[in-house]
Amino acid sequence: MNNSFFELFCDFEFKGIQYRYEVTLTDKKIKFEKISRKRKRLTPIFTRKNNKITQYIGEFEELTKIKQRSNVSVISAAHQYEIAAISPIYEFFDNMRANVSWSGPVPFSADYKIISKFYKDHPNFFSEARQFIKECDFGISDIKIHKLKDEKGETYYFPLFKHDTNVKNNNLGFHYQSLGTKTLYRSLPYYLAALNYGGVLVMDEFDTDFHPHLLSKIVGLFDDKRSNKKDAQIIFSTHNTDILEYMGKYRTVLVNKEDSESYAYRLDEIPGDIIRNDRLIAPVYNSGKIGGVPRI
């Protein structure tokens, strides 16, 4: 690990301006950083090599007055020194939310009481979540959140799900719902927050506990301008091939492994005509012809 380094880059758009961020780092220090901005053409706005700013445009001159730390990005350091020019870039990364950290997946809150309180405090989010759950064919026609007290007299919030049945007592609590319903109820606030506030949501194994047909409906929220007015983005990993046709070759990246090293490539980067617009992707992927599958 100490001898390994990682080269990463990402293209992003924020408030109508396109950027490219490039970074090379080890587990202990940053070796290289560069941000470019596109107006008429892609132009570097600053470059950092080790702990020195080696290139910059006028509005970023203040960066040269900062003592760069080897384990801190220029973006973070400039924000700490309140350099105004970095604000839109910092804001973009600050708006990123994820269920994964350096050590792997980090589950979103498993406590339905906390999520229920959030819904109670944010009725617009709750209205959107309730409508989405109703549309997912769980047989649920309504959800109501009740304010209760536990044996210690402390207040908590408890959801009741009304199901479409002929039985009179058709209201069931959270614990009696399917795993998919529970997961969706707990995770929807994170999707809705990204959509309402903008930014990027990064989800590792976002298909866990969901029916495959539900995946395209969730991603569809980010494709639909009516629900995604702030140009929010979602980046997710999945082992479910059902989403391949929906995403298409321009939005799908495979991760392959050779000699215990992983590397990634987008489907449209695969040479030849094995991936064509008139051919389904999943059968080609499952055949192992384009990589990204385990060799068992």
C-alpha positions in Angstrom: 0.0 0.0 0.0 2.8 2.5 0.9 4.3 2.0 -2.6 1.0 2.3 -4.4 -0.3 5.5 -5.9 -3.6 6.3 -7.5 -4.4 8.5 -10.5 -7.9 9.8 -10.7 -9.8 12.4 -12.7 -13.4 13.5 -12.9 -15.3 15.8 -15.3 -18.1 17.7 -13.7 -20.4 20.6 -14.4 -21.5 23.1 -11.7 -23.6 26.2 -12.2 -23.2 25.9 -16.0 -19.4 25.7 -16.0 -17.5 22.5 -16.9 -14.5 21.5 -14.9 -12.0 18.6 -14.8 -10.2 17.6 -11.6 -7.1 15.5 -11.8 -5.2 14.1 -8.8 -2.4 11.6 -8.1 -2.0 10.5 -4.5 -0.8 7.7 -2.2 -2.3 6.7 1.0 -0.2 9.3 2.8 0.2 12.3 0.5 -0.9 14.1 -2.6 1.7 14.2 -5.4 -0.2 16.1 -8.1 -3.4 18.1 -8.4 -4.8 20.0 -11.3 -8.2 21.7 -12.1 -9.1 22.9 -15.5 -12.2 25.0 -16.5 -14.0 25.1 -19.8 -15.5 28.2 -21.2 -14.4 28.3 -24.8 -11.8 25.5 -24.3 -10.5 23.5 -21.4 -7.9 25.6 -19.6 -5.9 24.7 -16.5 -6.7 27.2 -13.7 -4.1 25.8 -11.3 -1.6 23.0 -11.0 0.0 21.6 -7.9 3.1 19.3 -7.8 3.8 17.9 -4.4 3.4 20.9 -2.0 4.0 23.7 -4.6 1.7 25.5 -6.9 3.5 25.5 -10.2 0.9 27.1 -12.4 -2.2 29.3 -11.9 -4.3 32.0 -13.6 -4.7 35.4 -12.1 -7.8 34.8 -9.8 -6.0 31.9 -8.1 -2.8 33.8 -7.3 -3.6 33.7 -3.6 -3.0 29.9 -3.7 0.7 30.6 -3.8 0.6 32.3 -0.4 -0.8 29.2 1.3 1.6 26.6 2.8 0.3 23.4 1.1 0.1 20.3 3.3 1.0 17.0 1.8 -2.2 15.3 3.0 -4.6 18.1 2.2 -6.1 19.0 -1.2 -5.7 22.5 -2.6 -9.5 22.8 -2.6 -9.8 22.2 1.1 -6.8 24.4 2.0 -8.1 27.3 -0.1 -11.5 27.0 1.5 -10.0 27.1 4.9 -8.2 30.3 4.0 -11.5 31.7 2.5 -10.2 32.2 -1.0 -13.3 33.2 -2.9 -12.2 31.8 -6.3 -12.3 28.2 -5.0 -15.9 28.5 -3.7 -17.8 27.0 -6.6 -15.4 24.0 -6.8 -15.5 23.5 -3.1 -19.3 23.8 -3.1 -19.5 21.0 -5.7 -17.5 18.5 -3.7 -19.1 19.6 -0.5 -22.4 18.6 -1.9 -21.3 15.1 -2.5 -22.9 12.4 -0.4 -22.0 8.7 -0.3 -22.6 5.4 1.4 -19.0 4.4 1.0 -15.8 5.5 2.7 -12.1 4.5 2.5 -12.9 1.3 4.4 -15.9 0.2 2.2 -19.7 0.6 2.3 -21.1 2.6 5.2 -24.8 1.8 5.7 -27.2 4.7 5.8 -29.1 5.1 9.0 -30.7 1.8 10.0 -32.9 3.5 12.6 -36.3 4.0 11.1 -37.2 6.4 14.0 -34.6 8.9 12.9 -35.8 8.7 9.3 -39.4 9.1 10.4 -38.5 12.2 12.4 -36.7 13.6 9.3 -39.9 13.0 7.3 -42.0 14.6 9.9 -39.7 17.7 10.0 -39.6 17.8 6.1 -43.1 17.3 4.9 -42.1 18.0 1.2 -39.6 15.2 1.3 -42.1 12.9 3.0 -44.7 13.7 0.3 -42.3 12.8 -2.5 -41.1 9.6 -0.7 -44.7 8.5 0.0 -45.7 9.0 -3.6 -42.6 7.1 -4.9 -43.2 4.1 -2.5 -46.9 4.0 -3.6 -45.8 3.8 -7.3 -43.5 0.8 -6.6 -46.1 -1.9 -6.5 -45.6 -2.8 -2.8 -49.4 -2.8 -2.4 -49.1 0.4 -0.2 -51.8 3.1 -0.7 -50.7 5.5 2.1 -48.1 6.1 4.9 -48.8 8.0 8.0 -46.2 9.0 10.7 -47.4 8.9 14.3 -45.8 10.7 17.2 -45.6 8.3 20.2 -43.8 7.9 23.5 -41.8 5.0 24.7 -41.7 3.4 28.1 -39.3 6.1 29.3 -41.6 8.8 28.2 -39.4 9.9 25.3 -40.9 10.9 22.0 -40.4 8.9 18.9 -41.9 8.7 15.4 -43.5 5.5 14.0 -44.7 5.0 10.4 -47.9 3.0 9.6 -48.3 1.6 6.1 -51.8 1.2 4.7 -52.1 -1.7 2.4 -54.6 -2.3 -0.4 -56.5 -5.2 1.0 -60.1 -6.1 1.9 -59.1 -6.6 5.5 -60.3 -3.8 7.9 -57.1 -3.6 9.9 -54.8 -3.1 6.9 -52.4 -0.7 8.6 -49.0 -2.4 9.4 -46.0 -1.0 11.2 -42.5 -0.7 9.8 -41.3 -4.1 11.2 -44.0 -5.9 9.1 -42.9 -4.5 5.8 -40.8 -6.3 3.2 -37.0 -5.7 3.2 -37.3 -3.7 0.0 -39.9 -1.4 1.5 -37.8 -0.9 4.6 -34.7 -0.1 2.6 -36.5 2.3 0.3 -38.2 4.1 3.2 -34.8 4.6 4.9 -32.7 5.5 1.8 -35.1 7.8 -0.1 -34.2 10.9 1.9 -30.7 10.7 0.5 -31.8 10.5 -3.1 -34.4 13.2 -2.6 -31.8 15.5 -0.8 -29.5 15.2 -3.8 -32.3 16.0 -6.2 -33.6 19.0 -4.1 -30.2 20.5 -3.3 -28.1 19.4 -6.2 -24.6 17.8 -6.0 -23.5 14.2 -6.4 -24.8 11.1 -4.7 -22.3 8.2 -4.7 -23.9 4.8 -3.9 -22.0 1.5 -3.6 -24.2 -1.6 -4.2 -27.3 0.6 -4.5 -29.3 -2.4 -5.7 -29.1 -4.2 -2.4 -32.6 -5.4 -1.2 -34.3 -3.9 -4.3 -36.1 -5.7 -7.0 -34.1 -5.3 -10.3 -37.0 -3.5 -12.0 -36.9 -0.8 -9.3 -33.3 0.2 -10.2 -34.2 2.1 -13.4 -37.0 3.9 -11.6 -34.6 5.2 -9.0 -32.0 6.3 -11.6 -34.9 7.7 -13.6 -35.4 10.4 -10.9 -32.0 11.8 -11.9 -32.8 11.6 -15.7 -36.1 13.4 -15.4 -35.9 17.2 -15.4 -39.1 17.5 -13.5 -37.6 15.8 -10.5 -34.0 16.8 -11.1 -34.2 20.6 -11.4 -30.8 21.2 -9.8 -28.8 18.9 -12.2 -27.9 16.4 -9.4 -25.9 13.4 -10.4 -25.8 9.8 -9.1 -22.8 7.5 -9.4 -23.4 3.9 -8.3 -22.0 0.5 -8.4 -24.1 -2.7 -8.9 -23.7 -6.4 -9.8 -27.2 -6.4 -11.3 -27.1 -6.7 -15.1 -30.7 -5.6 -15.5 -29.7 -2.0 -15.4 -27.3 -2.3 -18.3 -29.8 -1.7 -21.0 -31.2 1.3 -19.3 -27.8 2.9 -18.7 -26.4 2.1 -22.2 -22.8 2.0 -23.3 -22.0 5.7 -22.7 -22.9 5.7 -19.0 -21.7 2.3 -18.0 -18.2 1.6 -16.7 -16.9 -1.9 -16.1 -14.3 -2.8 -13.5 -12.0 -5.6 -14.6 -9.2 -7.3 -12.7 -5.9 -8.7 -14.0 -3.0 -9.9 -11.8 -4.9 -8.7 -8.7 -5.1 -5.1 -10.1 -8.4 -3.5 -11.0 -8.9 -1.0 -13.8 -12.0 0.6 -15.3 -13.2 1.4 -18.8 -16.4 2.7 -20.3 -18.4 0.4 -22.6 -18.0 2.7 -25.6 -14.2 2.5 -25.2 -14.2 -1.2 -26.1 -12.8 -1.5 -29.7 -14.7 -3.1 -32.5 -18.5 -3.5 -32.9 -19.1 -6.0 -30.1 -21.2 -3.3 -28.3 -23.7 -1.9 -30.8 -26.8 0.2 -30.4 -28.9 -2.5 -31.9 -27.6 -5.3 -29.6 -28.5 -6.0 -26.0 -25.6 -5.4 -23.7 -26.4 -7.9 -20.9 -25.9 -11.1 -23.0 -22.6 -9.9 -24.3 -21.5 -9.0 -20.7 -22.6 -12.3 -19.3 -20.7 -14.2 -21.9 -17.5 -12.7 -20.5 -16.4 -11.2 -23.9 -16.1 -7.7 -22.6 -14.6 -8.4 -19.1 -15.9 -7.4 -15.8 -17.0 -10.9 -14.7 -15.3 -13.2 -12.3 -13.4 -16.2 -13.6 -14.9 -19.0 -11.7 
